[in-house]
């Protein structure tokens, strides 16, 4: 008896867009199967984001069939056999069966194939080499179903060979364990990752960034990160002494108080508390300018933020910096608090920051000019002075009271 995906629990399989694409590829005795994450996640009862499809058809035939069915086809990776089909707002990656001809640890030269097992054999992990026909019949060439049930992340074939084909697979091993694994990591896979970790230096910052942030976005990546540190893998990416306790505390806080996981903030908790390291790491990972600045700012000392912070002082910070930047500082300082005695107070402080809606300063430059102050720098200086007094009063003054204060200051303005 064959094993099938239960389409009654897979909305994505029953969707009109999915059926349209599969019918186009399956017409006239054609063959196409779902592969990878969509199959894996459905078996685990998890949400499916991306739908990948494999077929023996060459890219030109895929495009022809899509065009015949009036489906938009985009040759997104034609040299590697990938065509993206777009139906409505949904995209489907369709890739011709392949085999590796040459690999260098970063890129692969491929040849097209019509052998499903050959295509499966070039994939990284057994749980990612599961195929399903349009009606849900599963094809498992390397024991992926058993590994999935055991929540075991295991390379297909020789782990060293798999890693040397693409060193990014070292990081993918830990990322997949954080998301889908359980218990101890597969020993051959872990040993190979440790032995081959120097290959990470060959990878571009962009590729490392993508994997690291995906790893850190897992619900609880603590154990995976700890093993990476123990095996010397993280030191290939993050210089200096790692703050594993802060990282673990942040993850635990987020889970206990229903705080959304933020991979960049988690990275800040993990790395050394040093602005130079933050700058270098952001450059190494090719982070966006906004995230680079965020990491550098958070690497500075913020000892003034604690649960004992006076409400007026908190409001002042929130007004000047904005809720997101203040929340970052609160959570990072909280992660460094070893006492564990003020968690409720920290949580209240963080909640107040996230919920804060700042008042709008009631005056503008037009109000100053209306008092007879000549246009120029003095207008801004007067506004800034009144705004500072207003902030220091915890925003106590309304427009009328601030206009009266402006009357007094404007009398002495040139």
C-alpha positions as CSV (number, residue, x, y, z in Angstrom):
1,X,0.0,0.0,0.0
2,X,1.5,3.3,-1.1
3,X,1.7,6.3,1.3
4,X,0.0,9.5,0.2
5,X,-0.3,13.1,1.3
6,X,-3.7,13.8,2.7
7,X,-4.9,16.6,0.4
8,X,-7.7,17.3,2.8
9,X,-5.1,18.7,5.2
10,X,-3.2,20.5,2.4
11,X,-5.1,23.5,1.1
12,X,-2.2,24.3,-1.2
13,X,-2.6,21.0,-3.1
14,X,-6.4,21.6,-3.7
15,X,-5.9,25.3,-4.7
16,X,-7.0,26.2,-8.2
17,X,-3.7,27.8,-9.0
18,X,-1.8,24.6,-8.0
19,X,-4.1,22.3,-10.0
20,X,-3.8,24.6,-13.1
21,X,0.0,24.3,-13.1
22,X,0.0,20.5,-12.5
23,X,-2.6,19.9,-15.1
24,X,-0.5,21.8,-17.7
25,X,2.6,19.7,-16.8
26,X,0.8,16.4,-16.6
27,X,-1.2,16.7,-19.9
28,X,-0.5,14.1,-22.6
29,X,1.1,11.6,-20.2
30,X,3.4,14.3,-18.8
31,X,4.9,13.9,-15.3
32,X,5.5,16.4,-12.5
33,X,5.8,16.0,-8.8
34,X,5.9,18.3,-5.8
35,X,9.2,18.2,-4.0
36,X,11.0,19.5,-1.0
37,X,9.6,21.9,1.6
38,X,5.9,21.7,0.6
39,X,5.9,17.9,1.0
40,X,8.0,18.0,4.2
41,X,5.9,20.7,5.9
42,X,2.6,19.0,4.9
43,X,3.8,15.7,6.5
44,X,4.8,17.7,9.6
45,X,1.5,19.5,9.7
46,X,3.2,22.9,9.2
47,X,2.4,25.9,7.0
48,X,3.5,25.7,3.4
49,X,4.9,28.9,1.9
50,X,6.7,27.9,-1.3
51,X,5.7,25.2,-3.8
52,X,8.5,23.6,-5.8
53,X,7.8,21.2,-8.6
54,X,10.2,18.8,-10.4
55,X,9.7,17.4,-13.9
56,X,11.7,15.5,-16.5
57,X,10.7,18.1,-19.1
58,X,13.5,20.4,-20.3
59,X,12.9,24.1,-19.6
60,X,11.8,24.8,-23.2
61,X,9.1,22.2,-22.9
62,X,8.0,23.5,-19.5
63,X,7.7,27.0,-21.0
64,X,5.8,25.6,-24.0
65,X,3.3,23.8,-21.8
66,X,2.7,26.7,-19.6
67,X,2.2,29.0,-22.5
68,X,-0.3,26.5,-24.0
69,X,-2.3,26.7,-20.7
70,X,-2.0,30.5,-20.7
71,X,0.2,30.5,-17.6
72,X,2.9,33.2,-17.3
73,X,6.3,31.6,-17.4
74,X,9.5,33.5,-16.1
75,X,12.9,31.9,-16.8
76,X,14.2,32.7,-13.3
77,X,17.1,30.2,-13.4
78,X,17.0,28.7,-16.9
79,X,20.7,27.7,-16.8
80,X,19.9,25.5,-13.9
81,X,16.6,24.3,-15.3
82,X,14.3,26.5,-13.3
83,X,11.2,28.2,-14.7
84,X,8.7,30.1,-12.4
85,X,5.0,29.7,-13.3
86,X,2.8,32.6,-12.1
87,X,-0.9,32.0,-11.7
88,X,-2.7,35.0,-10.1
89,X,-0.7,36.0,-7.1
90,X,1.0,32.6,-6.7
91,X,4.4,31.6,-8.0
92,X,5.6,28.0,-8.5
93,X,9.2,27.1,-9.1
94,X,9.4,24.3,-11.7
95,X,12.9,22.6,-12.1
96,X,14.0,20.0,-14.6
97,X,15.5,16.9,-13.0
98,X,19.3,17.3,-12.7
99,X,22.5,15.7,-11.8
100,X,25.7,17.5,-10.7
101,X,28.5,17.6,-13.2
102,X,31.0,19.7,-11.3
103,X,31.0,21.5,-7.9
104,X,33.4,23.8,-6.2
105,X,31.9,24.3,-2.7
106,X,29.9,27.3,-3.8
107,X,28.3,26.7,-7.2
108,X,27.4,23.6,-9.3
109,X,27.4,22.9,-13.0
110,X,24.4,20.6,-13.7
111,X,23.2,18.4,-16.5
112,X,19.5,17.6,-17.0
113,X,18.2,14.2,-16.3
114,X,15.1,12.0,-16.6
115,X,16.0,9.9,-13.5
116,X,14.0,10.8,-10.4
117,X,16.4,9.0,-8.0
118,X,19.4,10.7,-9.6
119,X,17.7,14.1,-9.0
120,X,17.0,13.1,-5.4
121,X,20.6,12.0,-4.8
122,X,22.0,15.5,-5.5
123,X,19.8,17.1,-2.7
124,X,21.1,17.8,0.7
125,X,19.0,16.1,3.3
126,X,16.8,13.0,3.2
127,X,13.8,15.0,4.4
128,X,14.2,17.4,1.5
129,X,14.2,14.7,-1.1
130,X,10.6,13.6,-0.7
131,X,8.4,13.8,-3.9
132,X,4.6,13.7,-4.2
133,X,2.5,13.2,-7.3
134,X,-0.4,15.5,-8.0
135,X,-2.7,13.1,-6.2
136,X,-0.4,12.9,-3.2
137,X,1.5,9.6,-3.8
138,X,4.9,9.8,-2.1
139,X,8.2,8.8,-3.5
140,X,11.1,8.4,-0.9
141,X,14.4,7.2,-2.3
142,X,16.7,7.7,0.8
143,X,14.6,7.1,3.9
144,X,13.4,10.6,4.4
145,X,10.0,9.5,5.8
146,X,11.8,7.6,8.6
147,X,14.1,10.5,9.3
148,X,11.1,12.9,9.3
149,X,9.3,10.8,11.9
150,X,12.4,10.7,14.0
151,X,13.0,14.5,13.5
152,X,16.5,13.6,12.3
153,X,18.4,15.8,9.8
154,X,20.6,13.4,7.8
155,X,22.6,14.0,4.7
156,X,22.0,11.9,1.6
157,X,25.0,9.7,1.0
158,X,28.4,10.8,2.3
159,X,28.1,13.9,4.5
160,X,31.6,15.2,3.6
161,X,30.9,14.9,-0.1
162,X,27.6,16.7,0.3
163,X,29.2,19.5,2.2
164,X,32.1,19.9,-0.2
165,X,29.6,20.3,-3.0
166,X,28.3,23.4,-1.2
167,X,29.7,24.6,2.1
168,X,26.5,26.5,2.8
169,X,25.1,23.0,3.8
170,X,27.0,23.3,7.0
171,X,24.8,26.2,8.1
172,X,21.7,24.5,6.5
173,X,22.3,21.5,8.8
174,X,22.0,23.6,11.9
175,X,19.1,25.7,10.5
176,X,17.1,22.6,9.6
177,X,17.8,21.0,12.9
178,X,16.6,24.2,14.7
179,X,13.4,24.2,12.6
180,X,12.6,20.5,12.2
181,X,15.0,18.4,14.3
182,X,14.8,17.0,17.8
183,X,17.2,15.4,20.2
184,X,20.9,14.8,19.4
185,X,22.1,15.8,16.0
186,X,23.0,13.1,13.5
187,X,26.6,12.2,14.4
188,X,28.1,11.7,10.9
189,X,26.5,15.0,9.8
190,X,27.8,16.9,12.8
191,X,31.3,15.5,12.5
192,X,31.5,16.3,8.8
193,X,30.3,19.9,9.5
194,X,32.9,20.3,12.2
195,X,35.7,18.9,10.0
196,X,34.8,21.0,6.9
197,X,33.9,24.3,8.7
198,X,36.9,26.1,7.1
199,X,35.0,26.0,3.8
200,X,32.6,28.6,5.2
201,X,35.3,31.2,4.4
202,X,34.7,30.6,0.7
203,X,31.0,31.7,0.9
204,X,29.7,35.1,0.1
205,X,28.4,37.3,2.9
206,X,24.9,37.4,1.4
207,X,24.6,33.6,1.4
208,X,25.8,33.3,5.0
209,X,23.5,36.1,6.1
210,X,20.5,34.4,4.6
211,X,21.1,31.1,6.4
212,X,22.1,32.6,9.7
213,X,19.0,34.8,9.9
214,X,16.8,31.9,8.9
215,X,18.4,29.8,11.6
216,X,18.0,32.6,14.2
217,X,14.3,33.0,13.2
218,X,13.5,29.4,14.4
219,X,11.2,29.2,17.5
220,X,14.0,27.9,19.6
221,X,17.5,27.8,18.0
222,X,19.3,27.8,21.3
223,X,20.6,24.2,21.2
224,X,21.7,24.4,17.5
225,X,23.6,27.6,18.2
226,X,25.2,26.1,21.3
227,X,26.5,23.1,19.3
228,X,27.7,25.5,16.6
229,X,29.7,27.3,19.2
230,X,31.1,24.2,20.8
231,X,32.2,22.8,17.4
232,X,34.0,26.0,16.4
233,X,31.6,26.7,13.6
234,X,30.3,30.1,14.8
235,X,33.8,31.4,15.2
236,X,34.2,31.2,11.4
237,X,31.4,33.8,11.2
238,X,31.3,35.8,14.4
239,X,34.6,37.0,15.9
240,X,35.2,37.3,19.6
241,X,33.6,35.8,22.7
242,X,30.0,34.7,22.1
243,X,27.4,35.6,24.7
244,X,25.5,32.3,24.7
245,X,23.8,33.0,28.0
246,X,22.3,36.3,26.8
247,X,21.2,34.6,23.6
248,X,19.5,31.7,25.4
249,X,17.9,34.2,27.9
250,X,16.5,36.3,25.1
251,X,15.0,33.3,23.3
252,X,13.4,32.1,26.6
253,X,12.0,35.6,27.3
254,X,10.4,35.8,23.9
255,X,8.8,32.4,24.4
256,X,7.6,33.1,27.9
257,X,6.1,36.5,27.2
258,X,4.9,36.0,23.6
259,X,7.4,38.4,22.0
260,X,8.0,38.0,18.3
261,X,11.3,36.5,17.5
262,X,13.7,39.0,15.8
263,X,16.7,37.3,14.2
264,X,18.8,40.5,14.0
265,X,18.1,41.3,17.7
266,X,19.0,37.7,18.6
267,X,22.3,38.1,16.6
268,X,23.0,41.2,18.7
269,X,22.4,39.3,21.9
270,X,24.8,36.5,20.7
271,X,27.7,38.6,19.4
272,X,30.3,40.4,21.6
273,X,29.1,43.7,23.0
274,X,31.5,45.7,20.9
275,X,30.6,48.4,18.2
276,X,33.7,47.5,16.1
277,X,32.7,43.8,16.0
278,X,29.1,44.8,15.2
279,X,30.3,47.0,12.3
280,X,32.7,44.3,10.9
281,X,30.0,41.6,11.2
282,X,27.4,43.7,9.5
283,X,29.9,44.3,6.7
284,X,30.8,40.6,6.5
285,X,27.1,39.6,6.3
286,X,26.3,42.4,3.9
287,X,23.4,43.5,6.1
288,X,21.2,46.4,5.0
289,X,22.3,49.9,6.1
290,X,19.4,50.0,8.6
291,X,20.3,46.7,10.2
292,X,24.0,47.7,10.3
293,X,23.2,50.9,12.1
294,X,20.9,49.0,14.4
295,X,23.6,46.5,15.4
296,X,26.2,49.2,16.0
297,X,23.8,51.2,18.1
298,X,22.9,48.2,20.2
299,X,26.5,47.3,20.7
300,X,26.9,50.5,22.7
301,X,26.3,50.5,26.4
302,X,22.7,51.2,27.6
303,X,23.1,50.7,31.3
304,X,20.5,53.4,32.0
305,X,17.6,51.1,30.9
306,X,16.2,48.9,33.6
307,X,12.8,48.1,35.2
308,X,13.5,50.9,37.7
309,X,13.4,53.5,34.9
310,X,11.1,56.3,35.8
311,X,8.0,56.6,33.5
312,X,8.9,60.2,32.5
313,X,12.4,59.0,31.5
314,X,11.0,56.1,29.5
315,X,8.6,58.5,27.7
316,X,11.5,60.8,26.9
317,X,13.4,58.0,25.3
318,X,10.4,56.8,23.4
319,X,9.7,60.2,22.0
320,X,13.3,60.8,21.0
321,X,14.2,57.3,19.7
322,X,10.8,55.7,18.8
323,X,9.2,52.5,20.2
324,X,11.2,50.0,18.1
325,X,14.6,51.4,19.1
326,X,13.7,51.6,22.8
327,X,12.2,48.1,22.7
328,X,15.5,46.8,21.2
329,X,17.4,48.3,24.1
330,X,15.0,47.0,26.7
331,X,15.1,43.4,25.4
332,X,18.8,43.4,25.0
333,X,19.4,44.7,28.5
334,X,16.8,42.2,29.8
335,X,18.7,39.4,28.1
336,X,21.9,40.5,30.0
337,X,20.1,40.5,33.4
338,X,21.4,37.4,35.2
339,X,19.2,37.8,38.3
340,X,16.0,36.5,36.7
341,X,14.2,38.2,39.6
342,X,12.7,41.1,37.6
343,X,11.3,39.3,34.6
344,X,7.7,40.5,35.2
345,X,9.0,44.1,35.6
346,X,11.1,43.8,32.5
347,X,8.1,42.4,30.6
348,X,5.9,45.3,31.7
349,X,8.6,47.8,30.6
350,X,8.9,46.1,27.2
351,X,5.1,46.0,26.8
352,X,4.8,49.7,27.7
353,X,7.4,50.6,25.1
354,X,5.7,48.5,22.4
355,X,2.3,50.0,23.1
356,X,3.4,53.6,23.4
357,X,1.8,56.1,21.1
358,X,3.7,59.4,21.2
359,X,2.1,62.8,21.4
360,X,2.7,65.3,18.6
361,X,4.4,68.5,19.4
362,X,1.7,71.2,19.1
363,X,3.8,74.0,17.7
364,X,5.5,74.6,14.3
365,X,7.7,77.2,12.7
366,X,4.7,79.1,11.5
367,X,3.7,79.8,15.1
368,X,7.1,81.3,15.8
369,X,7.1,83.4,12.7
370,X,3.6,84.6,13.6
371,X,5.1,86.1,16.8
372,X,7.3,88.4,14.8
373,X,10.6,86.3,14.9
374,X,12.6,86.8,11.8
375,X,13.1,83.8,9.5
376,X,16.3,82.0,10.1
377,X,18.1,79.6,12.6
378,X,16.5,81.4,15.6
379,X,13.1,79.9,14.6
380,X,14.4,76.4,15.0
381,X,16.3,77.2,18.2
382,X,13.1,78.6,19.8
383,X,11.0,75.6,18.8
384,X,13.7,73.2,20.1
385,X,13.9,75.0,23.4
386,X,10.1,74.9,23.9
387,X,9.9,71.2,22.8
388,X,12.7,70.3,25.2
389,X,10.8,71.9,28.1
390,X,7.6,70.2,27.0
391,X,9.4,66.8,26.9
392,X,11.0,67.3,30.3
393,X,7.5,68.1,31.7
394,X,6.4,64.6,30.5
395,X,4.4,66.4,27.7
396,X,2.2,68.2,30.2
397,X,1.5,71.4,28.1
398,X,-1.2,71.7,25.5
399,X,-1.1,74.1,22.5
400,X,-2.5,77.1,24.4
401,X,0.0,76.8,27.2
402,X,2.9,76.4,24.8
403,X,1.8,79.4,22.8
404,X,1.9,81.4,26.0
405,X,5.4,80.2,26.7
406,X,6.3,81.1,23.1
407,X,5.0,84.7,23.8
408,X,7.5,85.0,26.6
409,X,10.5,83.7,24.6
410,X,9.7,85.6,21.5
411,X,9.9,88.9,23.3
412,X,13.6,88.4,23.6
413,X,14.2,87.0,20.1
414,X,15.9,89.2,17.6
